[in-house]
Amino acid sequence: MGVAELAGRLLFYVQLLLLVQCIAGAAAVGILASPLLLVARRRPAVNWAAAQAMRVLAEHVLGITVDVDGAEHLLRAGALPCVIVANHQSLLDAVWLAWVLPRRAVVVASTTIARLPVLGWFMRLAGNLFVRRGDGQSVKALFDSSLRYLEREKTTVVMFPEGRRNPTRTGALLDFKKGAFYLAYCVRAPIIPVAVQCLHPIYSWSDRRFRRNCVIRIRVLPPIPTHALAEEAIPALVADVRNDIQKACISLASAASHRQLPQEPPDM
């Protein structure tokens, strides 16, 4: 292993450690804010408080910013409870999510996260939802809790319909599960699709790459109303939303690669 490769690996682990510390720091902010917000009966706002901390830490510690295209569509989630669906790639999801999370929102995560120190404590305090993949009872409990948040507590639910992390090299999405869409149908809540550029050029565990001074580009697509949606039309909606997110991901990746190309010198 050459000196340059060794230095690159060292930088990867340093940046990865900083990311873990940023996530833990943002979670700690959420934990510290939770007593006041719980007393004020604004439990989901614990997530928003942690998200604001994560934004600051990502910019100043990790050197990562987020460019949000279509941010105006998130105003719908601030006014009415929605179901936000997005592609799911890596630990960096904790970074970009901080830029789009509404003030009243909970996130669906794996039960493994609930067992982690600090992050798991924060996630539970904030009322986030957990599911064990392949466990029918866990899925039913998730659905019931999500219905309660949307109907009674007027709180947006953020879900990843791929069902698991997809550290794709090409940006290709996994098949979408229909749970988030059926949930939106049951309460007639709008669906807001969010597309995140392929993060492989920025972060890759297998290649030991974690760049600094970079931008994560995401696109918030227009809300999809469900008030007139028929149950039999849900599979077609799932396919259409997946297709729309896939197209947006390709567009974002193309735009990112063009911005990274060196510009030709002007004619003299």
Legacy VTK file of the C-alpha trace (Angstrom):
# vtk DataFile Version 3.0
C-alpha trace
ASCII
DATASET POLYDATA
POINTS 268 float
0.000 0.000 0.000
1.440 3.323 -1.126
1.643 6.462 0.974
-1.152 8.157 -0.988
-3.487 5.172 -0.542
-2.660 4.957 3.161
-3.352 8.668 3.598
-6.644 8.274 1.733
-7.743 5.459 4.012
-6.777 7.434 7.094
-8.845 10.385 5.890
-11.779 8.030 5.244
-11.768 6.722 8.809
-11.319 10.201 10.272
-14.276 11.521 8.256
-16.363 8.469 9.175
-15.582 9.006 12.851
-16.588 12.652 12.513
-19.899 11.603 10.925
-20.661 9.240 13.802
-19.799 11.990 16.281
-22.036 14.468 14.421
-24.949 12.027 14.515
-24.365 11.422 18.224
-24.046 15.163 18.873
-27.287 15.955 17.040
-29.034 13.148 18.919
-27.760 14.570 22.208
-29.248 17.956 21.283
-32.570 16.232 20.685
-32.361 14.465 24.042
-31.583 17.729 25.850
-34.457 19.506 24.082
-36.950 16.705 24.729
-38.074 17.601 28.302
-39.256 21.068 27.285
-40.859 19.857 24.053
-42.564 16.938 25.780
-44.033 19.283 28.389
-45.260 21.507 25.534
-46.779 18.399 23.900
-44.616 18.826 20.832
-42.849 15.491 20.888
-42.174 15.219 17.114
-40.386 18.602 17.272
-37.563 16.765 19.073
-36.605 15.414 15.637
-36.595 18.926 14.175
-34.338 20.230 16.960
-31.831 17.446 16.301
-32.085 18.091 12.553
-31.070 21.729 12.996
-28.052 20.641 15.015
-27.155 18.115 12.313
-27.284 20.806 9.636
-24.767 22.950 11.509
-22.490 20.013 12.304
-22.578 18.678 8.745
-21.554 22.023 7.289
-18.880 22.967 9.809
-17.480 19.570 10.827
-18.010 17.320 7.802
-17.787 20.024 5.151
-21.024 18.768 3.548
-23.939 20.932 2.465
-27.250 19.984 0.867
-28.795 21.577 -2.217
-32.582 21.171 -2.118
-34.473 21.564 -5.387
-38.235 21.877 -4.924
-38.091 22.873 -1.259
-41.377 24.752 -1.720
-43.194 21.406 -1.892
-42.223 20.756 1.734
-44.533 23.568 2.798
-47.366 21.100 2.254
-45.889 18.858 4.940
-45.740 21.823 7.289
-49.431 22.595 6.831
-50.890 19.091 6.589
-49.650 15.649 7.624
-48.069 13.878 4.647
-46.226 10.681 3.846
-42.701 11.474 2.623
-41.037 8.685 0.622
-37.360 8.703 -0.366
-34.585 6.436 -1.584
-32.345 5.028 1.135
-28.574 4.632 0.685
-26.206 5.014 3.632
-25.321 6.777 6.877
-25.345 10.015 4.891
-29.138 9.816 4.899
-28.895 11.348 8.371
-27.274 14.400 6.762
-29.648 15.184 3.888
-32.718 14.317 5.960
-31.845 17.200 8.289
-32.546 19.626 5.420
-36.036 18.336 4.565
-37.517 17.206 7.875
-40.689 19.180 8.729
-41.226 20.549 12.238
-43.768 17.817 12.988
-42.455 14.555 11.569
-41.365 11.087 12.621
-39.091 8.689 10.741
-39.484 4.946 10.235
-36.247 3.078 11.026
-34.990 -0.426 11.661
-35.307 -1.883 15.164
-31.511 -2.256 15.238
-31.211 1.525 15.505
-33.467 1.556 18.560
-30.850 -0.489 20.436
-27.968 1.893 19.753
-26.754 4.139 22.590
-27.514 7.868 22.269
-29.031 7.631 18.774
-31.491 4.943 19.824
-32.371 6.847 23.011
-33.049 9.973 20.988
-35.077 8.135 18.340
-37.349 6.631 20.979
-37.711 9.900 22.917
-38.764 11.689 19.728
-41.469 9.107 19.049
-39.934 7.717 15.882
-41.214 4.401 14.583
-39.351 1.107 14.298
-39.954 -2.005 12.244
-38.328 -5.429 12.130
-38.009 -6.547 8.522
-39.902 -9.756 7.782
-41.854 -9.676 11.071
-45.589 -9.478 10.351
-46.517 -8.323 13.848
-43.881 -5.577 13.748
-45.174 -4.375 10.374
-48.765 -4.286 11.679
-47.697 -2.332 14.775
-45.837 0.125 12.535
-48.913 0.604 10.380
-51.170 1.224 13.390
-48.713 3.721 14.907
-48.323 5.532 11.589
-52.105 5.844 11.261
-52.257 7.371 14.730
-49.584 9.944 13.892
-51.257 10.980 10.647
-54.880 10.975 11.802
-54.810 12.046 15.438
-51.534 13.875 15.909
-51.369 15.500 12.452
-47.734 14.479 12.112
-45.901 13.666 8.877
-44.355 10.196 8.509
-41.069 9.699 6.616
-40.629 6.254 5.043
-38.090 4.511 2.802
-40.083 2.236 0.474
-37.013 0.319 -0.703
-37.231 -1.357 2.711
-33.500 -1.379 3.413
-30.331 0.515 2.649
-29.340 0.372 -0.991
-25.678 1.467 -1.338
-25.943 1.474 -5.121
-22.984 2.348 -7.332
-25.205 3.237 -10.277
-28.171 4.938 -8.613
-30.547 2.091 -9.526
-33.401 1.785 -7.017
-34.705 -1.396 -5.449
-38.344 -2.319 -5.910
-40.642 -0.225 -3.732
-42.848 -1.805 -1.094
-46.429 -0.566 -1.036
-46.826 0.027 2.720
-46.209 3.787 2.625
-48.638 4.203 -0.254
-51.362 2.111 1.353
-50.923 4.151 4.517
-51.402 7.399 2.583
-54.467 5.908 0.883
-56.049 4.953 4.211
-55.892 8.491 5.621
-56.036 10.346 2.294
-52.698 12.012 3.061
-50.601 13.495 0.229
-47.443 11.664 -0.774
-44.260 13.730 -1.201
-41.512 11.879 -3.145
-37.897 12.853 -2.430
-35.031 11.853 -4.727
-31.438 11.825 -3.467
-28.520 11.723 -5.885
-26.396 8.585 -5.952
-24.073 9.048 -2.978
-21.442 6.528 -4.100
-19.082 9.231 -5.475
-19.185 10.924 -2.055
-19.266 7.959 0.325
-18.343 4.320 -0.253
-17.458 1.859 2.493
-16.064 -0.702 0.037
-13.817 1.861 -1.649
-12.925 3.606 1.629
-13.997 6.961 0.211
-15.623 9.807 2.130
-15.258 13.227 0.541
-15.246 16.595 2.265
-16.262 19.967 0.836
-19.033 18.473 -1.267
-22.751 18.952 -1.904
-25.525 16.385 -1.631
-28.231 17.198 -4.164
-31.830 16.227 -3.588
-35.068 16.980 -5.381
-38.461 17.223 -3.701
-41.138 16.299 -6.224
-44.648 17.797 -6.200
-47.079 16.307 -3.662
-49.353 13.560 -4.979
-52.942 13.827 -3.716
-54.673 10.609 -2.655
-58.216 11.828 -1.950
-59.467 10.226 -5.179
-57.119 7.223 -5.155
-58.762 3.800 -5.502
-57.235 0.845 -3.666
-56.750 -1.110 -6.879
-54.700 1.785 -8.280
-52.072 1.596 -5.524
-49.672 -0.788 -7.386
-49.630 1.542 -10.387
-48.983 4.517 -8.098
-46.064 2.676 -6.452
-44.538 2.000 -9.870
-45.080 5.584 -11.049
-43.506 7.125 -7.922
-40.527 4.775 -8.124
-40.095 5.718 -11.778
-40.307 9.443 -10.988
-37.736 9.172 -8.184
-35.447 7.081 -10.397
-35.580 9.681 -13.180
-34.890 12.481 -10.703
-31.920 10.570 -9.241
-30.430 10.148 -12.733
-30.928 13.846 -13.454
-29.292 14.849 -10.173
-26.318 12.552 -10.761
-25.849 13.968 -14.261
-25.979 17.540 -12.985
-23.487 16.744 -10.230
-20.999 15.165 -12.651
-21.193 18.143 -15.016
-20.472 20.564 -12.168
-17.392 18.547 -11.204
-15.866 18.639 -14.684
-13.069 21.224 -15.083
-14.078 24.124 -17.265
-12.188 24.723 -20.482
-10.143 27.919 -20.581
-11.796 30.745 -22.556
-10.631 31.437 -26.101
-7.831 33.978 -26.259
LINES 1 269
268 0 1 2 3 4 5 6 7 8 9 10 11 12 13 14 15 16 17 18 19 20 21 22 23 24 25 26 27 28 29 30 31 32 33 34 35 36 37 38 39 40 41 42 43 44 45 46 47 48 49 50 51 52 53 54 55 56 57 58 59 60 61 62 63 64 65 66 67 68 69 70 71 72 73 74 75 76 77 78 79 80 81 82 83 84 85 86 87 88 89 90 91 92 93 94 95 96 97 98 99 100 101 102 103 104 105 106 107 108 109 110 111 112 113 114 115 116 117 118 119 120 121 122 123 124 125 126 127 128 129 130 131 132 133 134 135 136 137 138 139 140 141 142 143 144 145 146 147 148 149 150 151 152 153 154 155 156 157 158 159 160 161 162 163 164 165 166 167 168 169 170 171 172 173 174 175 176 177 178 179 180 181 182 183 184 185 186 187 188 189 190 191 192 193 194 195 196 197 198 199 200 201 202 203 204 205 206 207 208 209 210 211 212 213 214 215 216 217 218 219 220 221 222 223 224 225 226 227 228 229 230 231 232 233 234 235 236 237 238 239 240 241 242 243 244 245 246 247 248 249 250 251 252 253 254 255 256 257 258 259 260 261 262 263 264 265 266 267
